[in-house]
Amino acid sequence: MNSDPSSINRRDFLAKTVAGVSAGIVLGAPSILRANGEGGSDQIRVALVGMGKQGRVLFEAMSNIPGIHFQAVCDIWDYNLKGGMAKVRALQGHTPKGYIDIDEMLATEKGLDAVIVSTPDFWHSPHTVKCLEAGLHVYCEKMMSNTIDGARAMVRAMEKSGKLCQIGHQRRSNPRYRYVLEELIKGQKICGQIVNINAQWNRAVSSSQDIAYNPKLTIKQDILTKYGYQSMQQFMNWRTYRSLSGGPISDLGAHQIDIFGWFLGAAPKSVYASGGNDFFKNREHFDNVMAIFEYDTPQGGVRAFYQVLTTTSAGGGYYESFMGTEGNIRISEQSAYTSIYREDSAPSWDSLVERGYLKRKPAPPKPEPAPGVIASYASAAAEGFELPGELSKQPHQCHLENFFLAVRGKAKLTCDARHAFESEAPIYWVNPSALSKLPIQFTPEQLSV
Amino acid sequence: MKIKLTISTIFALSTFAFFSCEKKAETASTAPESATAAPATAGATTGMPLKTEFPPELIEGTPKPMNLPNLVAAPTKPPEFLAAEGTALLSKGKKVTSSDENPIIGDLTLITDGDKDAGEGYFVELLDGTQWIQIDLEKSSALSALWLWHFHSQKRAYHDVIIQVSDDSEFKTGVTTVYNNDYDESSKLGKGSHNPYAESRFGIVADAKGAKGRYVRLYSKGNTSNDMNHYIEVEVYGKEL
């Protein structure tokens, strides 16, 4: 794995990007925003491609970022298109131009600087490549593509065009994650040697149902066919189809497996996965997937277990646990799922608490010993701690801020297409391992562009 | 807009910054799991049970936190409400107007069309901030109850749910407030005594206690997932005068 782009002067970088201080540190060669022809405004002119659920989430996050002018909206569904245009109108006071077809949009719209791509996964690569080749910066949702070759094409297009391409692994710009990595794991080494990782994203059946739609709004079949969908049902539920997406392991798992490699600074050497249709019998993709990745790091071997279950919320939501010889950090986008524990045998963390690195959790009451129990082989309960701060921003906002700062030439992307590819490449091999019921020992070719 | 982002703390110990945002009286200690009892509905002690059709449950995605004080949990069974004999649904197909004349998603007819399904194409989305919708019952009526579904394909709670009844279409005179959970008076329509509640497919029944009027106005001010205002369906029950 290549070095993390933000590992160079990470502290300075973070202080001046995540905190929003715009002192000019320019890492790499981002494009400098050109002034538009209407009075020299330095607004970044943006087109929104894909205004479904995720497109709306990103728009809401961007609505809190100053200096953006939404110039055009593109979506094949009239319902999404009109809704997206109305959201822009509500925010900016004018109605942007709307398009069904991205090619028409790129041919017509002049002066665009950047495009936000939040279309279904199988369109990510074609749309991103088109926009990069048109000379535009791109923020594209993860997973980069439904195929590893699609992801490779995005990296090549980014590097050939010289334009920016941020992939939507938004945890990479989240100050809570960056704090845990830089200050706690690397700086204070509170985990000791990380020996295992355990992560999950478990959703209840009730939260994993097919997405419903009003039949009055059905897209005409010729349009659906033109854009790669067999039916309106498939259009609405593209995440469950093998030809359109990678399924839950890429839809949900990619966010978290990305953290494994980022925090360890290493790519896995193998994966062994299992999956099945345990509840949703008619879905093409597995509804439950479990995978074990093995890593070699300078500190030693690490095994990482990951499960994504769309059939139960048991197990306490979604998080990533980095389990070390001295401490365990369980982190999540939701602070309620985040906790830090010190091994009983580890050196005291009192000084870390005094200096504000950690907050101590209230100690749980000691359980009474069960009658007749003389001795226990269980370890003493680990001491609990919390992060000293909260992030109440919408979680995508920091990542989008990083993108727009980079467009302005004031930051380097925290997750450009090449680094995203290095993170995502092993994920493309999870479903093949589960289907073949065989472990896969990665070759350099499997994980490279 | 209800949410104002501010940089609250920059940790001296490191170069990392954490942000906080100022939201409507949020409390970090009140997680959805700790929410209290099911919505309380009163109504008469005798009479006819109010009945309606419920949409199927359809929840999308991972739930977001609902950090509100005294949050009433989503019910697991339909609310029970006794209305006076002869009570009827008065709002079906009636005209709806709004403070947001050009809804962002959907249109205002969806609110009284009788369709309560979750999913795309069944709800109307209004602008952020305090917004209202208003149903014209066409005749002054004595109201028993209002049954309300904001949005139920995601566990969320709406801020400042206020329901008023009046014979004045501009709500300047003769206004009766029958429901108000604006506990911090952020919409400046009076402080409410009802608790915030989590949305569900069962909706919520507000006791109108016989309030009289031709027009029903419902306010809200965003929700725990985003700043926008949504309605799937509103049913107004009562008797024409």
Chai-1 contact restraints between the chains, C-beta under 6 A:
chainA,res_idxA,chainB,res_idxB,connection_type,confidence,min_distance_angstrom,max_distance_angstrom,comment,restraint_id
A,R11,B,T15,contact,1.0,0.0,6.0,A-B,restraint_1
A,L14,B,T15,contact,1.0,0.0,6.0,A-B,restraint_2
A,L14,B,F16,contact,1.0,0.0,6.0,A-B,restraint_3
A,A15,B,T15,contact,1.0,0.0,6.0,A-B,restraint_4
A,V18,B,A17,contact,1.0,0.0,6.0,A-B,restraint_5
A,A19,B,A17,contact,1.0,0.0,6.0,A-B,restraint_6
A,E60,B,N226,contact,1.0,0.0,6.0,A-B,restraint_7
A,N64,B,L5,contact,1.0,0.0,6.0,A-B,restraint_8
A,G83,B,I105,contact,1.0,0.0,6.0,A-B,restraint_9
A,A86,B,I104,contact,1.0,0.0,6.0,A-B,restraint_10
A,K87,B,I104,contact,1.0,0.0,6.0,A-B,restraint_11
A,A90,B,I104,contact,1.0,0.0,6.0,A-B,restraint_12
A,A90,B,L127,contact,1.0,0.0,6.0,A-B,restraint_13
A,P175,B,F16,contact,1.0,0.0,6.0,A-B,restraint_14
A,P175,B,A17,contact,1.0,0.0,6.0,A-B,restraint_15
A,P175,B,F18,contact,1.0,0.0,6.0,A-B,restraint_16
A,Y179,B,F16,contact,1.0,0.0,6.0,A-B,restraint_17
A,E183,B,S14,contact,1.0,0.0,6.0,A-B,restraint_18
A,S206,B,E57,contact,1.0,0.0,6.0,A-B,restraint_19
A,S206,B,I59,contact,1.0,0.0,6.0,A-B,restraint_20
A,S207,B,I59,contact,1.0,0.0,6.0,A-B,restraint_21
A,Q209,B,L58,contact,1.0,0.0,6.0,A-B,restraint_22
A,A212,B,L58,contact,1.0,0.0,6.0,A-B,restraint_23
A,A212,B,G119,contact,1.0,0.0,6.0,A-B,restraint_24
A,Y213,B,G119,contact,1.0,0.0,6.0,A-B,restraint_25
A,Y213,B,E120,contact,1.0,0.0,6.0,A-B,restraint_26
A,Y213,B,G121,contact,1.0,0.0,6.0,A-B,restraint_27
A,N214,B,G121,contact,1.0,0.0,6.0,A-B,restraint_28
A,N214,B,Y122,contact,1.0,0.0,6.0,A-B,restraint_29
A,L217,B,G121,contact,1.0,0.0,6.0,A-B,restraint_30
A,A336,B,A31,contact,1.0,0.0,6.0,A-B,restraint_31
A,R355,B,L13,contact,1.0,0.0,6.0,A-B,restraint_32
A,G356,B,L13,contact,1.0,0.0,6.0,A-B,restraint_33
A,G389,B,T9,contact,1.0,0.0,6.0,A-B,restraint_34
A,G389,B,F18,contact,1.0,0.0,6.0,A-B,restraint_35
A,E390,B,S20,contact,1.0,0.0,6.0,A-B,restraint_36
A,L391,B,F18,contact,1.0,0.0,6.0,A-B,restraint_37
A,L391,B,F19,contact,1.0,0.0,6.0,A-B,restraint_38
A,S392,B,S20,contact,1.0,0.0,6.0,A-B,restraint_39
A,S392,B,C21,contact,1.0,0.0,6.0,A-B,restraint_40
A,K393,B,F19,contact,1.0,0.0,6.0,A-B,restraint_41
